[in-house]
Amino acid sequence: MHTVPHMSDTLPNPQEPAELEDALAVAQYRAEQAAGTLNLVPHEEVRARLGLERE
């Protein structure tokens, strides 16, 4: 007997792409950290670059 898959069985989990993006970001951070190429920007500089005033 052949069964038709339920629609929810064929659709991707909406959380999966976000989880993959998070895992990729962590992996890239760790790779840059290990290679010594990690470039951090202090909050004050970020705020200045974005034109935000300090609260």
C-alpha positions as CSV (number, residue, x, y, z in Angstrom):
1,M,0.0,0.0,0.0
2,H,1.4,3.4,-1.1
3,T,0.9,6.3,1.4
4,V,1.0,9.9,0.4
5,P,3.4,12.0,2.6
6,H,1.8,14.5,4.9
7,M,2.5,18.1,3.9
8,S,4.3,18.8,7.2
9,D,6.7,15.9,6.3
10,T,7.9,17.6,3.1
11,L,8.3,21.2,4.4
12,P,11.6,22.2,6.0
13,N,11.6,23.1,9.7
14,P,11.6,26.9,9.8
15,Q,14.1,26.8,12.7
16,E,16.7,24.7,10.8
17,P,18.0,27.6,8.6
18,A,18.4,29.8,11.6
19,E,20.2,27.1,13.5
20,L,22.5,26.5,10.6
21,E,23.2,30.2,10.3
22,D,24.0,30.3,14.0
23,A,26.3,27.3,13.8
24,L,28.1,28.8,10.7
25,A,28.6,32.2,12.5
26,V,30.1,30.4,15.5
27,A,32.3,28.3,13.3
28,Q,33.5,31.4,11.4
29,Y,34.2,33.2,14.7
30,R,36.2,30.3,16.1
31,A,38.2,29.9,12.8
32,E,39.1,33.6,12.8
33,Q,40.0,33.4,16.5
34,A,42.2,30.3,15.9
35,A,43.9,31.9,12.9
36,G,44.5,35.2,14.8
37,T,42.5,37.2,12.3
38,L,39.5,38.0,14.5
39,N,38.7,41.7,14.3
40,L,36.7,42.9,17.2
41,V,35.1,46.4,17.4
42,P,34.4,48.0,20.7
43,H,30.8,49.1,21.4
44,E,31.7,52.8,21.5
45,E,33.2,52.6,18.0
46,V,30.2,50.7,16.7
47,R,27.9,53.4,18.1
48,A,30.0,56.1,16.5
49,R,30.1,54.4,13.1
50,L,26.3,54.1,13.2
51,G,25.9,57.7,14.4
52,L,24.2,56.7,17.6
53,E,24.5,58.8,20.7
54,R,25.4,57.3,24.1
55,E,22.3,56.9,26.3
